[in-house]
């Protein structure tokens, strides 16, 4: 799923997470309105975030909040999950660019979708099947179109090279173009996808912007990263400025009749980034000036959560939804230290999840976890790979590290996404790691974290990396393969989502086996078993399951958290008038 911007922000299509939150009475579910009276068109909505946005190129977007923003504002997809006053309403998959939710045949190996005939680009030209086919083809250009989901590469019936990469190299090199043209075909406005294996929930996969259209005449490859060309209700006015943002205004060629669920109430959306999370939340809590019409995807830091909960006026316009995201650490298998199995085990055994959760705000912010599959999903398995408490066991870990053959203290560099709260959380982890015999250097990256660690040159610069992930839809199939199938991740263009270069033939074989299981319950159990297998190999170190807390301005109407789309503000029917 999506990655998360921890402390600021995957779409996590966390139906199971959302339902579990509702069952637990979590505050801030679907349909939390902040202003009375009917919504009307007009005004300006402000989105305040820390950022920076890694990508606006639809085939490269994979941060949950960015997926949600793009898919509601400027990039329509074949299907989507709609806004709704209840979780049940939000979880009903609907057609978006497609006339319906698709037709499956051949046991899930073939899917067909027919596009609406009235969807248009911002210049008035129609959105065509060929635009969609071309857009999806860009995912295969792994040397330029990096950072996005790899489902097309994994699923389509296109042969692989010996290293697991696709024999189709994308629309720029055109190597293997005939293979793609056989796997994805257009007949008028009907697009057909041929899979290499059954994918019975593919109509949920295509909710991602990565499966959205892209006009070939507008494509500049990697230079298209922030060149927004809209087929949705809003278009970018002028240029996007990193660490500043941009303004989205109405797309004159979008029509409500072609897009019944996006209401597009505000006249414009001003997206401001580069603002510290604490400042964002303080401004919205203060509720003055334009901030009365502001929302955020930057969750409230721990110090402010208590203030929000203790102030009835602010609490009434704040939400605390369960998040679908799991934080975890990845030993870098390119690192000499982390290639050592005992060193990885010692790191895992000395990890203090309790201190990490406390730094983020305690039980209202997160719960400790050893797994990478969220606890609310059917694929979750309750395991403890090394039998240590959630606070870790530095003494036991040190004994293991001493048996590694490495000279103590063992120096390691740990790379993470730098934020004020994450600085504290990683410092808390470093304490027990050092007690176990490591000498820790914390390497915080504040700008374009994920694109930085996905650069192929970065593998030689660190030993451990932080990550955060949520299921793209409620299945382990959107967690385990996306993060740990080296065949669809690791290439000359970098590690994909497999940031630690974990490549294990046994795990890959188990992934293949899980995809062939037709019984849903048995298939989810298999994903949980693989989760545990990778944890025992220390391919990752689980940290926590997140929760969110978001205030919004008093002038915002129709506010709701779309918990199917990750728990962020639902922009399809939000209003400021």
C-alpha positions, 0 to 999 in steps of 0.5 A: 500500500502505500507508504505513510508520512509518519508524523505528517502522513499508502492509500490503505484501502483498509476496510478491515482496519476501518471496521475494526476501528468502528467496532472498538469505538474509535473517534472520528469515523465516517461522516463527522461533519464540522459545520451545520447547513447544506454544502454549496459551491464556492470558497477555497479549501486549504490543505496544510502539510509538512511534505514534501510530496514525493511525486504527482506523476500518477504512475509514481505516487505511492504515499497514501495521502498523496494517492488519496489527494490525487485520485480525488482532485486530478487523476481519475481511475477505473474504479474507486471507493466512494465517500459515504456516511458509513463505513459500509457505504465507503467500502462499496467499490464503484466504477470511476472512469469505467462504467462499472467494476469490471468483468472477470473471466478465466478464474481471475486471469482476464479482466475487462473494463469499459471506459465512460465516453464523457471523461475529458482531459483539461484541454477538452480531449477525451480520455481514451482506452489508449491513454489508459493503456499507455499510462499503465505501461509507464510502470514498466520503465523502471529506470525512469518511473520509480517509486510507484506500485509494482502490481502491473509488473507482478500480475500481467502475463508478460514473461520475466527475465532470469533476475525477475524483471519484466521482459517489457522495458516500458514505452521509452525503450519499447523492448518487449512492446509486443508482449505488453500489447498482447497482455493489455489490449484496447477494443474501442473504449474497452480495455482487457488485462491478461494476468499471468496468474489469477487475481480475483481482486484486480478491480480493487488494484485499479483504484490506484493512480498507477493504473490511471491514464497518461497522455503520451503527448504529455509524457516527459519521462522522469521530468513529468514528476510534477507536471500535473495534467488533469482529467479530474475536477481540478487542475494545477494552476501554474507550477508545483513548487517543492516545499511550498506547494501549489494551487488547484483550480477548477478544470473547465472541461470536467463535468459533474455528469461524467463524474457523479461522486466528486462534488467539487464544492470548493472553487480552489484548493490551495495546497501548502507544504513545508510547514512543520506538523506541530505548526500545522496542527497549532494553526488549525486548532487556533482556527483563525483567518484562512485556517478556518477552512483548512484540513491536514494529512499531518497528524497531531504530534503527541504534545498536541494530542492531549491538548486536543482531547482536553479542549471540547471545542477543538476535540469536536472538530478533530478525529482519531481514526485507526490507521492502516499503517505499520512501521517497521525497520529493514536491515540492509542486505547490502550492508556487511554488518546486516548480512550477518544473521546474528547481527540482525537477530541481535538488532531485532531482539534489542528493539524497544517497541514500547519506547517507540510507541511512547515517543509517538504519543502512547496508546492513542497513537499506536500499538506495538507489533512484531508483524508487518501485516496489520493486526486488523487484517485477516492475514495477521498472525500473532507471533514473536520471532525471538521470544523477547518482550515488546520492550526488547531484551538488550542483555539477551541480544548482546549475547547473540551479537557477541557470537556473531564474530563482529567486534563490539561495539558494532557500528551501524547507521540507521536511516529514517524519515526525519521529523521532530517526533521521529527523532525522539522515537529513533533516539529511544530505539538507539538506547537499547541497541547500544546496550546490546553492543551496537554503536548507532548513528542516526541518519535522518532524511527530511526531504524526499525520503522514499525517493532517496532510499530507492536510489540504487546508490543509497544501498551502500550508505546505510545499514538499517532503514525505517519504513511504513506500510499499509495494505492497499486493500484488506489482504496480505497480498498487498503487503508481503509481495509488495515489500518482499518479492525481490523479483518485482522490486529489485532492479538496476533502477533500485530496490523498489519497495524492498528497501533493504534488498531482501532477496530470498528464494524460499520466500518468493516460492511461498509467495507464488504458492499463496497466490494459487490458493483459492480459499480466501481464509487459507490464502490469508493464513498463508500470508501470515505464515510468510510474514512470520518466516520473513521476521525469523529471517530478520528481513524486517523488524516490526515496530507498531500499528499506527493511529491518526489524530487530525483537527480541521477548521471550523469553516469546513463542511461535510468533513469525514475521514474516508477510512477505506482510503487510509483515514484521511479527509475525504475530498470528494464532497468536502466544502467550505461554503 
